[in-house]
């Protein structure tokens, strides 16, 4: 190993300022499980990953748990068409179908514009 080579492993990725970077649009979905259904929601969200992996225009997808009954989904897309396709896809349809069974109230779906991001190998700001 050549010790004279600089260590660049901790250097930030070069900024990428392009709306086509795959993260221009986003969804934030807040979910509150019905009492006693937290583990069912946990399983439902974990199982959703397989369907999301089939979606070409879903750049990132996160299912998170904040507490016993509090959950959210955050995902990003290159454009509005990708976001619409995701909402009409398998997870979106399953979310709508199972909402009365799993959630204390309808999912709160918020559309968002990504301002800046950091992903492995790229980061930057997104033009409006």
N, CA, C and O of each residue as an XYZ file, in Angstrom:
512
protein
N       0.844     -1.175      0.000
C       0.000      0.000      0.000
C       0.885      1.231      0.000
O       1.851      1.308      0.759
N       0.555      2.198     -0.853
C       1.330      3.423     -0.971
C       0.800      4.456      0.016
O      -0.286      5.002     -0.177
N       1.568      4.726      1.079
C       1.148      5.683      2.088
C       1.236      7.120      1.616
O       0.734      8.013      2.299
N       1.854      7.376      0.474
C       1.996      8.746      0.002
C       0.736      9.257     -0.701
O       0.605     10.462     -0.917
N      -0.192      8.367     -1.063
C      -1.420      8.797     -1.717
C      -2.323      9.485     -0.700
O      -2.457      9.005      0.425
N      -2.945     10.603     -1.077
C      -3.820     11.312     -0.135
C      -5.070     10.497      0.179
O      -5.597      9.789     -0.678
N      -5.531     10.608      1.412
C      -6.759      9.934      1.838
C      -7.944     10.822      1.474
O      -8.153     11.869      2.086
N      -8.715     10.403      0.479
C      -9.872     11.187      0.040
C     -11.184     10.580      0.530
O     -12.257     11.022      0.119
N     -11.114      9.588      1.390
C     -12.327      8.902      1.820
C     -13.266      9.786      2.621
O     -14.459      9.495      2.698
N     -12.761     10.858      3.221
C     -13.611     11.734      4.025
C     -13.929     13.050      3.327
O     -14.570     13.925      3.910
N     -13.487     13.193      2.087
C     -13.785     14.420      1.361
C     -15.218     14.370      0.863
O     -15.687     13.312      0.442
N     -15.938     15.516      0.905
C     -17.319     15.528      0.424
C     -17.381     15.314     -1.077
O     -16.457     15.669     -1.809
N     -18.472     14.735     -1.522
C     -18.682     14.552     -2.952
C     -18.855     15.909     -3.608
O     -19.323     16.857     -2.979
N     -18.484     15.996     -4.846
C     -18.652     17.248     -5.589
C     -20.134     17.565     -5.724
O     -20.933     16.672     -6.005
N     -20.512     18.831     -5.528
C     -21.923     19.204     -5.665
C     -22.439     18.943     -7.078
O     -21.728     19.115     -8.068
N     -23.673     18.532     -7.132
C     -24.345     18.316     -8.401
C     -25.577     19.207     -8.384
O     -26.496     18.976     -7.598
N     -25.609     20.220     -9.240
C     -26.729     21.149     -9.274
C     -27.545     20.891    -10.529
O     -27.427     21.604    -11.525
N     -28.369     19.862    -10.462
C     -29.189     19.537    -11.609
C     -30.489     18.905    -11.155
O     -30.478     17.961    -10.365
N     -31.618     19.419    -11.650
C     -32.896     18.868    -11.233
C     -33.082     17.422    -11.662
O     -33.908     16.721    -11.078
N     -32.349     16.954    -12.654
C     -32.472     15.572    -13.097
C     -31.661     14.607    -12.267
O     -31.485     13.456    -12.667
N     -31.159     15.041    -11.116
C     -30.324     14.189    -10.280
C     -31.123     13.087     -9.596
O     -30.545     12.254     -8.898
N     -32.421     13.067     -9.778
C     -33.228     11.994     -9.209
C     -33.896     12.313     -7.903
O     -34.603     11.473     -7.345
N     -33.685     13.516     -7.399
C     -34.265     13.851     -6.097
C     -34.946     15.220     -6.094
O     -34.929     15.908     -5.073
N     -35.533     15.620     -7.190
C     -36.143     16.942     -7.290
C     -37.475     17.040     -6.557
O     -37.800     18.094     -6.011
N     -38.238     15.977     -6.536
C     -39.569     15.961     -5.911
C     -39.579     14.935     -4.793
O     -38.794     13.987     -4.798
N     -40.482     15.136     -3.827
C     -40.534     14.219     -2.685
C     -41.955     14.063     -2.181
O     -42.851     14.839     -2.514
N     -42.129     13.040     -1.372
C     -43.358     12.828     -0.610
C     -42.969     12.602      0.840
O     -41.978     11.931      1.128
N     -43.746     13.158      1.742
C     -43.612     12.859      3.164
C     -44.993     12.412      3.619
O     -45.960     13.169      3.527
N     -45.083     11.187      4.107
C     -46.359     10.605      4.496
C     -46.307     10.266      5.976
O     -45.550      9.392      6.397
N     -47.107     10.956      6.751
C     -47.173     10.713      8.194
C     -48.265      9.688      8.465
O     -49.377      9.809      7.951
N     -47.949      8.679      9.271
C     -48.869      7.582      9.575
C     -48.970      7.382     11.074
O     -47.958      7.338     11.773
N     -50.192      7.260     11.565
C     -50.416      6.941     12.975
C     -51.181      5.631     13.039
O     -52.305      5.533     12.546
N     -50.570      4.632     13.643
C     -51.199      3.311     13.741
C     -52.361      3.344     14.729
O     -52.348      4.091     15.707
N     -53.346      2.531     14.453
C     -54.408      2.323     15.440
C     -53.779      1.693     16.674
O     -52.750      1.025     16.587
N     -54.399      1.910     17.804
C     -53.862      1.336     19.034
C     -53.736     -0.177     18.885
O     -54.680     -0.858     18.483
N     -52.564     -0.685     19.214
C     -52.295     -2.115     19.128
C     -51.901     -2.599     17.739
O     -51.668     -3.793     17.555
N     -51.820     -1.699     16.749
C     -51.492     -2.091     15.377
C     -50.089     -1.667     14.954
O     -49.731     -1.811     13.785
N     -49.284     -1.142     15.891
C     -47.948     -0.667     15.548
C     -47.083     -1.719     14.883
O     -46.410     -1.434     13.893
N     -47.094     -2.925     15.413
C     -46.268     -3.984     14.816
C     -46.776     -4.389     13.441
O     -45.987     -4.758     12.570
N     -48.093     -4.322     13.240
C     -48.653     -4.620     11.919
C     -48.226     -3.564     10.905
O     -47.909     -3.897      9.763
N     -48.216     -2.293     11.312
C     -47.766     -1.227     10.420
C     -46.279     -1.403     10.124
O     -45.851     -1.232      8.982
N     -45.497     -1.740     11.132
C     -44.066     -1.995     10.954
C     -43.860     -3.055      9.866
O     -43.066     -2.855      8.946
N     -44.563     -4.164      9.969
C     -44.459     -5.251      8.993
C     -44.926     -4.803      7.616
O     -44.288     -5.118      6.612
N     -46.032     -4.074      7.561
C     -46.561     -3.570      6.302
C     -45.525     -2.699      5.584
O     -45.315     -2.842      4.379
N     -44.889     -1.806      6.323
C     -43.894     -0.923      5.719
C     -42.652     -1.688      5.277
O     -42.129     -1.449      4.189
N     -42.185     -2.595      6.107
C     -41.014     -3.398      5.720
C     -41.301     -4.210      4.455
O     -40.448     -4.318      3.574
N     -42.488     -4.771      4.370
C     -42.867     -5.566      3.204
C     -42.999     -4.707      1.947
O     -42.880     -5.216      0.833
N     -43.245     -3.412      2.121
C     -43.386     -2.512      0.986
C     -42.103     -2.302      0.207
O     -42.148     -1.918     -0.962
N     -40.967     -2.543      0.828
C     -39.690     -2.325      0.157
C     -39.583     -3.108     -1.148
O     -39.093     -2.581     -2.147
N     -40.028     -4.336     -1.148
C     -39.936     -5.167     -2.350
C     -40.668     -4.522     -3.526
O     -40.148     -4.502     -4.642
N     -41.856     -4.000     -3.287
C     -42.625     -3.350     -4.358
C     -41.947     -2.070     -4.819
O     -41.906     -1.788     -6.017
N     -41.417     -1.296     -3.887
C     -40.755     -0.039     -4.240
C     -39.509     -0.293     -5.074
O     -39.170      0.516     -5.938
N     -38.829     -1.394     -4.832
C     -37.623     -1.721     -5.600
C     -37.936     -1.886     -7.093
O     -37.040     -1.746     -7.925
N     -39.168     -2.176     -7.434
C     -39.579     -2.337     -8.831
C     -39.857     -0.996     -9.516
O     -40.010     -0.953    -10.737
N     -39.925      0.087     -8.760
C     -40.285      1.393     -9.306
C     -39.046      2.126     -9.806
O     -38.193      2.535     -9.018
N     -38.958      2.282    -11.096
C     -37.794      2.890    -11.725
C     -37.581      4.339    -11.273
O     -36.438      4.757    -11.087
N     -38.642      5.099    -11.096
C     -38.506      6.520    -10.777
C     -38.619      6.852     -9.295
O     -38.754      8.024     -8.942
N     -38.567      5.861     -8.427
C     -38.463      6.138     -6.994
C     -36.984      6.061     -6.665
O     -36.406      4.976     -6.586
N     -36.374      7.233     -6.473
C     -34.927      7.310     -6.274
C     -34.537      6.829     -4.890
O     -33.644      5.994     -4.744
N     -35.209      7.358     -3.867
C     -34.962      6.912     -2.491
C     -36.300      6.670     -1.818
O     -37.299      7.303     -2.158
N     -36.314      5.763     -0.872
C     -37.540      5.437     -0.139
C     -37.142      5.050      1.270
O     -36.293      4.181      1.472
N     -37.761      5.699      2.240
C     -37.483      5.419      3.656
C     -38.797      5.189      4.377
O     -39.724      5.989      4.255
N     -38.880      4.119      5.112
C     -39.984      3.881      6.035
C     -39.375      3.980      7.426
O     -38.416      3.275      7.739
N     -39.929      4.855      8.260
C     -39.342      5.100      9.581
C     -40.392      4.983     10.676
O     -41.586      5.187     10.457
N     -39.905      4.649     11.850
C     -40.769      4.530     13.028
C     -40.240      5.476     14.096
O     -39.061      5.439     14.447
N     -41.129      6.328     14.610
C     -40.747      7.306     15.625
C     -41.097      6.854     17.037
O     -40.506      7.330     18.006
N     -42.031      5.962     17.154
C     -42.479      5.494     18.463
C     -43.405      4.314     18.267
O     -43.451      3.716     17.192
N     -44.130      3.988     19.296
C     -44.990      2.804     19.255
C     -46.008      2.868     18.115
O     -46.244      1.868     17.437
N     -46.609      4.034     17.904
C     -47.672      4.154     16.911
C     -47.394      5.185     15.817
O     -48.244      5.400     14.953
N     -46.236      5.819     15.835
C     -45.930      6.897     14.897
C     -44.919      6.457     13.839
O     -43.825      5.990     14.156
N     -45.312      6.617     12.574
C     -44.508      6.181     11.444
C     -44.514      7.258     10.361
O     -45.315      8.193     10.399
N     -43.615      7.112      9.405
C     -43.627      7.985      8.236
C     -42.937      7.284      7.084
O     -42.161      6.346      7.263
N     -43.245      7.768      5.907
C     -42.552      7.360      4.684
C     -42.020      8.643      4.059
O     -42.732      9.643      3.967
N     -40.769      8.605      3.632
C     -40.189      9.721      2.900
C     -39.543      9.150      1.649
O     -38.731      8.229      1.729
N     -39.900      9.693      0.496
C     -39.304      9.203     -0.728
C     -39.066     10.345     -1.697
O     -39.696     11.399     -1.604
N     -38.139     10.121     -2.640
C     -37.781     11.141     -3.608
C     -37.883     10.602     -5.022
O     -37.820      9.397     -5.269
N     -38.045     11.560     -5.954
C     -38.298     11.235     -7.353
C     -37.625     12.278     -8.242
O     -37.361     13.392     -7.790
N     -37.346     11.934     -9.498
C     -36.725     12.906    -10.388
C     -37.693     14.001    -10.849
O     -37.269     15.096    -11.217
N     -39.006     13.694    -10.825
C     -39.982     14.653    -11.351
C     -41.380     14.282    -10.864
O     -41.566     13.294    -10.154
N     -42.364     15.101    -11.262
C     -43.749     14.851    -10.854
C     -44.297     13.548    -11.423
O     -45.100     12.878    -10.774
N     -43.873     13.187    -12.619
C     -44.354     11.938    -13.222
C     -43.936     10.738    -12.375
O     -44.729      9.818    -12.173
N     -42.711     10.739    -11.884
C     -42.248      9.661    -11.014
C     -43.017      9.607     -9.715
O     -43.339      8.530     -9.212
N     -43.309     10.780     -9.174
C     -44.080     10.846     -7.922
C     -45.494     10.317     -8.145
O     -46.008      9.558     -7.323
N     -46.124     10.712     -9.250
C     -47.481     10.222     -9.546
C     -47.480      8.714     -9.761
O     -48.381      8.018     -9.294
N     -46.466      8.205    -10.470
C     -46.381      6.761    -10.706
C     -46.254      6.007     -9.387
O     -46.849      4.943     -9.214
N     -45.484      6.555     -8.466
C     -45.321      5.910     -7.159
C     -46.648      5.879     -6.403
O     -47.026      4.850     -5.843
N     -47.349      7.006     -6.388
C     -48.631      7.060     -5.678
C     -49.641      6.083     -6.263
O     -50.487      5.556     -5.540
N     -49.559      5.839     -7.560
C     -50.469      4.902     -8.221
C     -49.952      3.463     -8.205
O     -50.637      2.552     -8.668
N     -48.746      3.258     -7.674
C     -48.114      1.941     -7.672
C     -48.616      1.026     -6.569
O     -49.590      1.325     -5.879
N     -47.931     -0.087     -6.423
C     -48.348     -1.122     -5.478
C     -48.433     -0.628     -4.038
O     -49.408     -0.920     -3.346
N     -47.427      0.116     -3.574
C     -47.428      0.567     -2.180
C     -48.523      1.599     -1.960
O     -49.213      1.565     -0.941
N     -48.688      2.518     -2.907
C     -49.744      3.520     -2.788
C     -51.125      2.886     -2.728
O     -51.964      3.276     -1.916
N     -51.351      1.908     -3.591
C     -52.645      1.216     -3.591
C     -52.845      0.416     -2.302
O     -53.941      0.406     -1.742
N     -51.800     -0.248     -1.834
C     -51.902     -1.022     -0.592
C     -52.126     -0.105      0.603
O     -52.877     -0.446      1.516
N     -51.483      1.047      0.602
C     -51.661      2.018      1.683
C     -53.114      2.470      1.754
O     -53.698      2.529      2.836
N     -53.692      2.788      0.611
C     -55.093      3.213      0.572
C     -56.036      2.079      0.994
O     -56.992      2.303      1.736
N     -55.762      0.881      0.521
C     -56.635     -0.256      0.810
C     -56.602     -0.656      2.282
O     -57.627     -1.041      2.845
N     -55.426     -0.565      2.907
C     -55.288     -1.046      4.286
C     -55.404      0.058      5.329
O     -55.348     -0.213      6.529
N     -55.564      1.300      4.882
C     -55.643      2.425      5.815
C     -56.720      2.242      6.885
O     -56.425      2.457      8.061
N     -57.956      1.853      6.541
C     -58.969      1.710      7.590
C     -58.630      0.647      8.638
O     -59.008      0.762      9.804
N     -57.920     -0.376      8.205
C     -57.541     -1.481      9.097
C     -56.364     -1.120     10.007
O     -56.337     -1.521     11.171
N     -55.392     -0.365      9.483
C     -54.134     -0.140     10.199
C     -53.991      1.220     10.885
O     -53.329      1.324     11.918
N     -54.602      2.258     10.320
C     -54.288      3.610     10.761
C     -55.427      4.276     11.519
O     -56.602      4.066     11.218
N     -55.058      5.080     12.504
C     -56.033      5.798     13.340
C     -56.712      6.920     12.559
O     -57.829      7.324     12.881
N     -56.029      7.415     11.536
C     -56.580      8.462     10.677
C     -55.992      8.264      9.286
O     -55.003      7.547      9.130
N     -56.586      8.889      8.278
C     -56.036      8.720      6.927
C     -54.580      9.189      6.868
O     -54.211     10.145      7.551
N     -53.756      8.528      6.063
C     -52.368      8.968      5.917
C     -52.313     10.432      5.465
O     -53.083     10.853      4.601
N     -51.401     11.194      6.054
C     -51.203     12.595      5.688
C     -50.099     12.656      4.639
O     -48.921     12.531      4.971
N     -50.473     12.846      3.380
C     -49.524     12.839      2.275
C     -49.194     14.272      1.891
O     -50.071     15.040      1.494
N     -47.921     14.623      2.013
C     -47.471     15.958      1.664
C     -46.512     15.883      0.484
O     -45.563     15.099      0.491
N     -46.768     16.705     -0.529
C     -45.880     16.817     -1.681
C     -44.836     17.877     -1.357
O     -45.157     18.920     -0.788
N     -43.593     17.608     -1.719
C     -42.509     18.538     -1.384
C     -41.558     18.708     -2.558
O     -41.438     17.845     -3.427
N     -40.890     19.845     -2.550
C     -39.815     20.152     -3.499
C     -38.505     19.988     -2.740
O     -38.323     20.621     -1.699
N     -37.604     19.173     -3.222
C     -36.308     18.993     -2.581
C     -35.458     20.224     -2.854
O     -35.348     20.666     -3.998
N     -34.861     20.776     -1.816
C     -33.998     21.945     -1.945
C     -32.529     21.564     -2.062
O     -31.791     22.145     -2.858
N     -32.112     20.591     -1.271
C     -30.720     20.138     -1.281
C     -30.702     18.692     -0.798
O     -31.635     18.234     -0.137
N     -29.636     17.986     -1.133
C     -29.560     16.574     -0.772
C     -28.118     16.118     -0.690
O     -27.204     16.775     -1.189
N     -27.939     14.969     -0.042
C     -26.646     14.293      0.014
C     -26.920     12.804     -0.129
O     -27.641     12.209      0.672
N     -26.336     12.219     -1.155
C     -26.426     10.789     -1.399
C     -25.004     10.281     -1.588
O     -24.113     11.084     -1.864
N     -24.754      8.988     -1.452
C     -23.419      8.477     -1.713
C     -22.952      8.863     -3.115
O     -23.596      8.521     -4.107
N     -21.849      9.565     -3.188
C     -21.277      9.931     -4.473
C     -21.823     11.196     -5.103
O     -21.304     11.645     -6.125
N     -22.848     11.775     -4.525
C     -23.365     13.020     -5.074
C     -24.111     13.825     -4.018
O     -24.666     13.277     -3.065
N     -24.108     15.128     -4.214
C     -24.856     16.024     -3.343
C     -25.069     17.307     -4.104
O     -24.440     17.536     -5.138
N     -25.943     18.136     -3.605
C     -26.129     19.410     -4.264
C     -27.438     20.057     -3.934
O     -28.190     19.600     -3.073
N     -27.695     21.136     -4.642
C     -28.952     21.860     -4.520
C     -29.776     21.584     -5.764
O     -29.241     21.303     -6.836
N     -31.081     21.670     -5.601
C     -31.986     21.392     -6.700
C     -32.643     22.694     -7.139
O     -33.178     23.432     -6.312
N     -32.606     22.971     -8.409
C     -33.244     24.166     -8.945
C     -34.752     24.019     -8.838
O     -35.285     22.915     -8.959
N     -35.435     25.125     -8.612
C     -36.892     25.139     -8.467
C     -37.567     24.894     -9.737
O     -38.797     24.873     -9.788
